[in-house]
Amino acid sequence: MKNIGLVVAYRGDAFAGWQIQKNAETVEGDLKQAVEAVTGERVTIYGAGRTDAGVHARGQRANFKTASRIPPDRFAYALNAHLPEAVRVMQSFEVPVAFHSRYDAKGKCYTYRIYRGPIADPLTADFSWQVSYSLDVDKMRAAAADAVGTHDFKSFQAAGSSAKTSVRRVDRIDFAEDGPMLIIRYIGTGFLYNMVRILTGTLVAIGSGKFAPDAMAGIIAAKDRNAAGVTAPAKGLELTRVYYTK
């Protein structure tokens, strides 16, 4: 029995999220069907995380176990022949039998894109949040620094989360500008349900002047979702990478 690891990319707007649902198309569901079509086996797909409907991925990780003799690196091509264009297996390879994409993950990198302009760019509109008003990026960067570290991020946790604790560690929040596109990259050991989107909405509120420049520390201390900003749209978010020890 081999354990096959996958790097998966997909357009979130084509699916009702990662996790299998009875009456909706999901990434996990399509991958499961593709693996079963290729191997003839009933398998379980283990994903690194459950992205919501509309959230994209460039570096989602998954694994499944199989007795198939297909070379590990050829699974990507075999599976893609059975997958819709909105999802692609970018790499496939053998991992240790005990490896689990979720439980062995050491951290994740999410990227959020904000398009700053009065008119949406049709070539990026499906992958970014259009903000038509001015943003002070320096204020956003300073506020983001207050969110780096280990904190109780209850203020940034959406209702419906099943997490046992809202304490998380954020290692880095980086900003980059590419013309009108503002790119925010979040790296941490793990994130709560909608945490990155709520952090982004809060940073935008600070950058626009709706919240005070030094509001972040107080919002974290409040441990109250109502203290934070709006939940930024799913379409601007991308799961960029999952980190492992090897």
Steps between C-alpha positions, in 0.01 A plus 500: 500500500642836397417843636480759221544869575347768277542873444164630380401832341142610437262786437284531807212661313437172318434303819296503819826476694751222560303260719266242347132596509200293397342735249784722382822472302811519716873467441533202734206331331643545151843377611347193663308415183813549288713274720233230501467523120877459458562229761167320520526527879283679754726751671498775759655835410678671787533875447719747685209735558139571411483809283159665476293555188666764285846467656770409249808283548839481336663268748235293675640165616325165512583130517335162446604137533495257211619158387526626141823439311484837325830684566441771763611784274257391226190529716483874429451438128263208551279691745491818294346303214199441727476844659321818386716787377442696820718260701839353420742271678827688454725232651470145628760302693535223757499596867556283812213266580430682826494846337178700538458825308309670781658370818859520375465858374724744690362820354316667215540799275193687379504783248232768479475737202334841508449691177506874570310690235164657413439249221548126541758334277317220315820296481549492877147552634447130569811485717499826694291736712440829328533795741415829330613728783852599603699279737797606712723194464750626758224507764390153395854368524548647847168355619586159358817495711280506811330179381828311457577260781294267719164649594143404576341586165141454614413842351596358161309173522176461307196339658472127444863414569563169675853595614577401859705816555522835323867545587716499188852606399550732204864506392492762225267739320668644192383765255589545134368740238471424129346809347143524631520150649578479871617154602494393864666172597423331831725224637426316822467164667124497447200726450146508636186482288497820286789642704704623202196658337401680822857615557502638146168677549636653820823615333296661221290681763821632654650593163186690402480691827184330625698355791781677686857412391571341840170308520639151439627430851168605653303287254707195590459570872123537465456133397178609334418447132297822501815700575672400175437603142292336231577158358683566173355321193608140446609562140804702608642215710740229387654211693851542364706239684492243777823446692640168619824403674626331182 
